[in-house]
Amino acid sequence: MTAQRSSRPSDLAQVGAAALRTAWQVAAVSAAVMIGTLGLAALFVLDQSRPTELLERPAPGETKIYIGVDEVLLALVVLGLLSVVIIGVASWAISRRAVAPLGTALRMQRDFVANASHELRTPLTVLDTRLQLLDRRLQRDEPYADVLAAAHRDTRVMTELVTDLLLVAEAAASQAAGVDVGTDLRPTVLASVQDLQLPAAERSLRIAVSIDMEARVGLTEMSLRRALVVLIDNAVAHSPDGGVVEVTGGVEHGRAIVRVVDHGPGIRGIAVDRVFDRFSRGPTTVQRRGFGIRLSLVRDLATRHGGRVSIEATSDAGTTMRLELPVLR
């Protein structure tokens, strides 16, 4: 987290410096062209401003206006200076806007590296420890099935983790590029529930679905499905064996609302307003659910597309998570 925060001022400084350099170069070229043009105009004025013109009599019905050369040259100089200033300011603004995507890409790259290094450090350490234990048991011809199964779980954790990190990067890139995407919510919710039917069945859990809407939201199908899977999987993880996880959906005031309800013990050991913070975990967080990025992924995906995710209610009777997304027109 510190690495991310410290890198941002540097990124902004680099983008600003690049924009300023580009603006100076454009302004210098424009100023040279402007000065050359005004110089030619001044020479033309001097050439055409002959004293003999003052001796000529106007023809009948003809009116002549005489302007002093000094006034014309002064006007050209002032006009030239104003033009150079305007060109310089415009060049700086255009250059800054042009290089802004480079700063966004640089921040995205640094954030991704920081997140990946932070998140992967713990599971890799755990996996390395398990492999060392497995190696010792193999050498001693001791039972190793439990260690091997745990190592498999660790690899699945890292696979999910990398997927989450890539989705965060994909969502940021799509938003930065202005990519217009849309996904039908109802079939995506049903598909997400289907993904978790097997792990729920292993604990005799039932996932009850009630979706009374047809809505299209502005996330890619992969991003939306992953967000829903995280919310439903979290509810499954915190529900008692043999219980029910409820997934409901509807449209309220032009917003698609999906609620995921578990009947577990409620949120404990962590403040409700920190549940979606990156790297935050309660004392009951199980390892296979990740290392503090999954719920923050949902928040990032929602907020990037004008939505939000929140804890609507939590108590000893269970927790309700609410995902809210704007409906595409």
BADOKOL-388305 format. One line per 2 residues: number of its first residue (from 1); for each residue z, x, y of C-alpha. Coordinates in nm, 2 decimals. Layout:
N
NUM = Z,X,Y; ...
***
This chain:
329
1 = 0.00,0.00,0.00; 0.08,0.28,0.24
3 = -0.25,0.45,0.16; -0.43,0.12,0.25
5 = -0.25,0.07,0.58; -0.29,0.43,0.69
7 = -0.66,0.44,0.62; -0.75,0.14,0.83
9 = -0.69,0.29,1.18; -0.90,0.59,1.06
11 = -1.18,0.36,0.95; -1.18,0.18,1.28
13 = -1.18,0.51,1.47; -1.47,0.64,1.27
15 = -1.67,0.32,1.32; -1.59,0.32,1.69
17 = -1.69,0.69,1.73; -2.02,0.63,1.54
19 = -2.10,0.33,1.76; -2.02,0.53,2.08
21 = -2.24,0.82,1.97; -2.52,0.58,1.90
23 = -2.47,0.40,2.23; -2.48,0.73,2.42
25 = -2.80,0.84,2.25; -2.97,0.50,2.31
27 = -2.85,0.50,2.67; -2.97,0.85,2.73
29 = -3.32,0.77,2.61; -3.33,0.44,2.80
31 = -3.20,0.61,3.11; -3.47,0.88,3.09
33 = -3.74,0.61,3.05; -3.59,0.41,3.34
35 = -3.56,0.71,3.57; -3.92,0.81,3.49
37 = -4.04,0.46,3.56; -3.85,0.43,3.89
39 = -3.98,0.78,3.99; -4.34,0.67,3.94
41 = -4.26,0.35,4.14; -4.11,0.56,4.42
43 = -4.42,0.78,4.43; -4.64,0.48,4.44
45 = -4.44,0.33,4.73; -4.45,0.66,4.92
47 = -4.83,0.68,4.86; -4.89,0.33,4.99
49 = -4.66,0.35,5.29; -4.88,0.51,5.55
51 = -4.80,0.51,5.92; -5.16,0.40,5.99
53 = -5.07,0.06,5.85; -4.86,0.00,6.15
55 = -5.16,0.04,6.38; -5.37,-0.21,6.20
57 = -5.40,-0.56,6.35; -5.35,-0.85,6.12
59 = -5.65,-1.06,6.07; -5.65,-1.42,6.20
61 = -5.41,-1.62,5.99; -5.28,-1.31,5.81
63 = -4.91,-1.21,5.80; -4.79,-0.87,5.72
65 = -4.44,-0.76,5.64; -4.34,-0.40,5.68
67 = -4.05,-0.25,5.48; -3.91,0.09,5.56
69 = -3.96,0.35,5.29; -3.59,0.45,5.30
71 = -3.48,0.09,5.22; -3.73,0.07,4.93
73 = -3.62,0.40,4.78; -3.25,0.30,4.81
75 = -3.31,-0.03,4.64; -3.49,0.15,4.36
77 = -3.20,0.40,4.31; -2.94,0.12,4.31
79 = -3.16,-0.08,4.07; -3.20,0.22,3.84
81 = -2.82,0.29,3.83; -2.74,-0.07,3.75
83 = -3.00,-0.07,3.48; -2.86,0.24,3.32
85 = -2.51,0.09,3.32; -2.63,-0.23,3.17
87 = -2.83,-0.05,2.91; -2.53,0.17,2.82
89 = -2.30,-0.13,2.78; -2.55,-0.33,2.58
91 = -2.63,-0.02,2.36; -2.26,0.03,2.28
93 = -2.21,-0.34,2.19; -2.52,-0.36,1.97
95 = -2.43,-0.03,1.80; -2.07,-0.13,1.73
97 = -2.20,-0.45,1.58; -2.46,-0.27,1.37
99 = -2.21,-0.02,1.22; -1.93,-0.28,1.16
101 = -2.05,-0.35,0.80; -2.02,0.02,0.73
103 = -1.65,0.01,0.84; -1.60,-0.30,0.62
105 = -1.76,-0.13,0.32; -1.54,0.18,0.38
107 = -1.22,-0.03,0.39; -1.33,-0.22,0.08
109 = -1.39,0.11,-0.10; -1.05,0.26,0.00
111 = -0.87,-0.07,-0.08; -1.03,-0.09,-0.42
113 = -0.94,0.27,-0.50; -0.58,0.23,-0.38
115 = -0.54,-0.10,-0.57; -0.69,0.04,-0.89
117 = -0.49,0.36,-0.88; -0.16,0.17,-0.81
119 = -0.23,-0.10,-1.07; -0.37,0.12,-1.35
121 = -0.09,0.38,-1.33; 0.17,0.17,-1.51
123 = -0.04,0.03,-1.80; -0.19,0.37,-1.86
125 = 0.15,0.53,-1.88; 0.27,0.26,-2.12
127 = -0.04,0.30,-2.34; -0.01,0.68,-2.35
129 = 0.36,0.64,-2.46; 0.26,0.40,-2.73
131 = -0.02,0.63,-2.86; 0.23,0.92,-2.87
133 = 0.47,0.70,-3.07; 0.18,0.59,-3.30
135 = 0.08,0.95,-3.36; 0.44,1.05,-3.46
137 = 0.46,0.75,-3.70; 0.13,0.84,-3.86
139 = 0.25,1.20,-3.91; 0.57,1.07,-4.07
141 = 0.39,0.80,-4.27; 0.61,0.54,-4.10
143 = 0.51,0.17,-4.03; 0.29,0.15,-3.72
145 = 0.15,-0.20,-3.72; 0.38,-0.31,-3.43
147 = 0.29,-0.01,-3.22; -0.08,-0.06,-3.28
149 = -0.06,-0.43,-3.19; 0.12,-0.34,-2.87
151 = -0.15,-0.08,-2.78; -0.41,-0.35,-2.83
153 = -0.22,-0.57,-2.59; -0.21,-0.29,-2.34
155 = -0.58,-0.25,-2.35; -0.63,-0.62,-2.29
157 = -0.40,-0.60,-1.99; -0.61,-0.32,-1.85
159 = -0.93,-0.51,-1.92; -0.80,-0.81,-1.73
161 = -0.67,-0.59,-1.45; -1.01,-0.42,-1.40
163 = -1.17,-0.76,-1.40; -0.93,-0.88,-1.13
165 = -0.99,-0.58,-0.92; -1.37,-0.61,-0.95
167 = -1.35,-0.98,-0.85; -1.15,-0.89,-0.54
169 = -1.42,-0.64,-0.45; -1.70,-0.89,-0.53
171 = -1.55,-1.16,-0.32; -1.51,-0.93,-0.02
173 = -1.86,-0.80,-0.06; -2.01,-1.15,-0.08
175 = -1.82,-1.26,0.23; -1.92,-0.95,0.42
177 = -2.29,-1.00,0.33; -2.27,-1.36,0.42
179 = -2.39,-1.47,0.07; -2.39,-1.85,0.04
181 = -2.26,-1.94,-0.30; -2.13,-2.26,-0.44
183 = -1.98,-2.38,-0.77; -1.91,-2.73,-0.91
185 = -1.54,-2.76,-0.94; -1.50,-3.02,-1.22
187 = -1.69,-2.83,-1.50; -1.53,-2.50,-1.39
189 = -1.18,-2.65,-1.42; -1.26,-2.79,-1.77
191 = -1.41,-2.46,-1.88; -1.10,-2.27,-1.75
193 = -0.87,-2.51,-1.95; -1.08,-2.46,-2.26
195 = -1.03,-2.08,-2.22; -0.66,-2.12,-2.26
197 = -0.64,-2.38,-2.53; -0.60,-2.13,-2.81
199 = -0.31,-1.93,-2.65; -0.14,-2.26,-2.56
201 = -0.18,-2.39,-2.91; -0.01,-2.08,-3.05
203 = 0.31,-2.21,-2.88; 0.24,-2.58,-2.95
205 = 0.16,-2.63,-2.58; -0.07,-2.90,-2.46
207 = -0.28,-2.88,-2.15; -0.34,-3.22,-2.00
209 = -0.64,-3.25,-1.76; -0.71,-3.52,-1.50
211 = -1.00,-3.44,-1.27; -1.12,-3.75,-1.07
213 = -1.37,-3.57,-0.84; -1.71,-3.42,-0.81
215 = -1.70,-3.14,-0.55; -1.87,-2.82,-0.48
217 = -1.68,-2.52,-0.34; -1.79,-2.19,-0.19
219 = -1.69,-1.94,-0.46; -1.90,-1.79,-0.73
221 = -1.84,-1.95,-1.07; -1.69,-1.63,-1.21
223 = -1.44,-1.60,-0.92; -1.34,-1.96,-0.93
225 = -1.30,-1.96,-1.30; -1.08,-1.65,-1.29
227 = -0.86,-1.80,-1.02; -0.81,-2.12,-1.22
229 = -0.74,-1.92,-1.54; -0.47,-1.72,-1.37
231 = -0.30,-2.03,-1.24; -0.32,-2.22,-1.57
233 = -0.22,-1.91,-1.77; 0.08,-1.85,-1.54
235 = 0.19,-2.21,-1.61; 0.14,-2.16,-1.99
237 = 0.35,-1.84,-1.97; 0.64,-2.02,-1.80
239 = 0.64,-2.34,-2.00; 0.87,-2.40,-2.30
241 = 0.72,-2.41,-2.64; 0.60,-2.76,-2.73
243 = 0.57,-2.86,-2.37; 0.29,-2.98,-2.15
245 = 0.09,-2.81,-1.87; -0.07,-3.06,-1.63
247 = -0.39,-2.98,-1.44; -0.50,-3.24,-1.19
249 = -0.77,-3.24,-0.92; -0.90,-3.45,-0.64
251 = -1.05,-3.45,-0.29; -0.82,-3.50,0.01
253 = -0.95,-3.50,0.36; -1.26,-3.31,0.27
255 = -1.06,-3.05,0.07; -1.07,-3.00,-0.30
257 = -0.72,-2.99,-0.44; -0.62,-2.86,-0.78
259 = -0.26,-2.88,-0.89; -0.12,-2.69,-1.20
261 = 0.22,-2.81,-1.31; 0.45,-2.64,-1.57
263 = 0.78,-2.77,-1.69; 0.96,-2.44,-1.71
265 = 1.28,-2.32,-1.54; 1.12,-2.28,-1.19
267 = 1.07,-1.97,-0.99; 1.37,-1.73,-1.02
269 = 1.45,-1.38,-0.91; 1.19,-1.37,-0.63
271 = 1.15,-1.56,-0.30; 0.90,-1.84,-0.32
273 = 0.71,-1.70,-0.02; 0.66,-1.37,-0.20
275 = 0.51,-1.50,-0.52; 0.15,-1.44,-0.41
277 = 0.23,-1.10,-0.26; 0.05,-0.81,-0.42
279 = 0.26,-0.59,-0.65; 0.55,-0.84,-0.64
281 = 0.70,-0.94,-0.97; 1.00,-1.14,-1.08
283 = 1.24,-1.02,-1.35; 1.09,-1.25,-1.61
285 = 0.73,-1.13,-1.56; 0.58,-1.06,-1.90
287 = 0.37,-0.75,-1.94; 0.05,-0.92,-2.06
289 = 0.04,-1.12,-1.75; -0.05,-0.81,-1.54
291 = 0.13,-0.60,-1.29; 0.16,-0.80,-0.98
293 = -0.20,-0.86,-0.88; -0.31,-1.17,-1.06
295 = -0.16,-1.43,-0.83; -0.24,-1.22,-0.52
297 = -0.60,-1.23,-0.65; -0.60,-1.61,-0.64
299 = -0.47,-1.60,-0.28; -0.73,-1.35,-0.17
301 = -1.01,-1.55,-0.33; -0.89,-1.87,-0.17
303 = -0.83,-1.73,0.18; -1.16,-1.55,0.19
305 = -1.33,-1.88,0.15; -1.13,-2.09,0.39
307 = -0.87,-2.22,0.14; -0.52,-2.15,0.04
309 = -0.29,-2.14,-0.26; 0.08,-2.23,-0.24
311 = 0.39,-2.33,-0.43; 0.40,-2.71,-0.37
313 = 0.73,-2.76,-0.55; 0.96,-2.56,-0.78
315 = 1.29,-2.65,-0.94; 1.47,-2.65,-1.28
317 = 1.22,-2.92,-1.38; 0.92,-2.69,-1.33
319 = 0.67,-2.55,-1.07; 0.36,-2.70,-0.91
321 = 0.10,-2.46,-0.78; -0.16,-2.60,-0.54
323 = -0.51,-2.46,-0.49; -0.69,-2.59,-0.19
325 = -1.06,-2.52,-0.11; -1.30,-2.66,0.15
327 = -1.57,-2.88,0.00; -1.93,-2.76,0.08
329 = -2.13,-3.02,0.27
***
